[in-house]
């Protein structure tokens, strides 16, 4: 996997927004305001995060730095150890619950079999908010942190209204996002979060995966879930393993979204797994008679 870090942007994106790209692993974002800099996510390792800070030093100048952890997935926050305790690291309160789960340490132990993760330590955010939103007032720009659960319970997106830019992180994803679990409540939460981002009517929706800032992706994600819901409903009574179901014509990933022909095999396998997770959640909702409502235009 390519772990080369580069600075990039998108045509027309405000120059105060800088994308830091680690190959096809993840994109994180620096936002420069009059009062402070904000780094949205810290990459997968402290070493990568330090490299990012070196690349960004000229842009950041002497303004203080704030860090946002969008959610506690390894590729987004394992770089936290690059900072000393004086740096504010902000997350949703649900992030702390995820870190307390033994699964967090178990994943780290498994990942440490790879050389680049051996120096990782799990460093928790030191500022949390509980509720729907939190605002950071940077003078020229406001960053509204929006709780957008569904992909994970702790997920937050960032809305910058002055430049109509949403940092959607993993809530919106190309070609598809992934729901947290097969519990229909998580599916309903993800649909609600997708609608919330869509309804911002942003000029740019910056993704952490898929290397896009396309506002149409949220609509495409909603259509995917609508089609998946309708295909499952059309099958009637279902007594089949999710893996087998995912291989049925009309329900396969490629039947529902356009999968890039040049997508690496490893990435394709990842999104096939995401599709099976989504399928399990939609199937559970169907069997329970739980409706996740989508607008007619997306059904």
Residue, then its C-alpha position, 0 to 999 in steps of 0.5 A: x500500500x502506497x503511504x506517500x503523503x502529498x498535499x493536494x486540492x480540488x478545482x475551485x476549492x477555497x485556498x484555506x482548505x488543504x487536502x493531505x492524501x496518503x495514497x489510496x488509504x485516506x485523505x485528511x484536511x487542514x483548514x486555515x482560519x484567522x485565529x487558528x489552524x484545524x487539522x481534521x484527522x491525524x492519519x494512521x500513524x504518528x510518523x505520518x502525522x509528523x510528516x504531514x505537519x512538516x509539509x504544512x508548517x509554512x501554511x500554518x505559520x504561528x497560529x495555534x493548532x486544533x485537532x478534530x478526530x472525526x471518528x475512532x477508525x484507525x486510519x483517522x486517529x492513530x496519529x494522535x500520539x504525534x501531539x503533546x497534551x497541550x494540543x486540543x483534540x476534539x471529538x464527539x463524546x461517543x468516541x470515548x466509548x469506542x476507545x473503552x471497548x476492548x475491540x480497540x486494543x485488539x485491533x491495535x494488537x493485530x495491526x502491530x504485526x505490520x512494521x509501520x504500526x508498531x509505534x502506535x499508541x491509542x491517544x484519546x481526544x481531550x475535548x468532547x461534545x455531546x449532542x448534535x453540534x459544536x461550533x469553532x469560530x475562527x474569525x473568517x471561517x466557522x467550523x460547525x461540527x455535526x454529529x453524523x452517526x451511522x457509519x460509526x456511532x461517534x462520527x462527525x462531519x464538518x460544515x464551513x458555511x462561509x465557503x459552503x464546504x462540507x468535510x463529510x469524512x466517511x459518512x459520504x463515500x465513493x462508491x458506497x459508504x458502510x453502515x456500522x452494524x446490521x442493526x436497523x437503527x444504525x442503517x436509519x442513522x446513516x440514511x439520516x446523516x446522508x440526508x443531513x449532508x445533502x440538505x446543506x446544499x454545499x458547493x463542495x462535499x470533501x470525502x476522506x475516501x474516493x478522492x472527490x469533492x463532488x456534491x452528487x455523491x451523497x445523492x448517489x449513496x442515497x440512491x444505492x440504499x434505496x435500490x438495495x431496499x427495493x431489490x430486497x423487498x422484491x425478493x419476498x421471503x428470504x432465507x439465504x446467507x448474506x454472502x450468497x445474496x450479495x452474489x445474486x443478479x440485481x443485488x450485486x455491488x456492480x448492479x447498484x453502483x458504477x465500480x471504476x474499472x481501474x479500482x485496485x483488487x484490494x480496494x474492490x474487495x474492501x467495498x464488496x465487504x462494505x456492500x455485504x455489511x449494508x446488505x445485512x442491515x437492509x435485510x434485517x430492516x426488511x425482516x423486522x418491517x422497519x422502514x428507512x424512509x427515503x425521498x421519492x426522488x431517491x427511491 
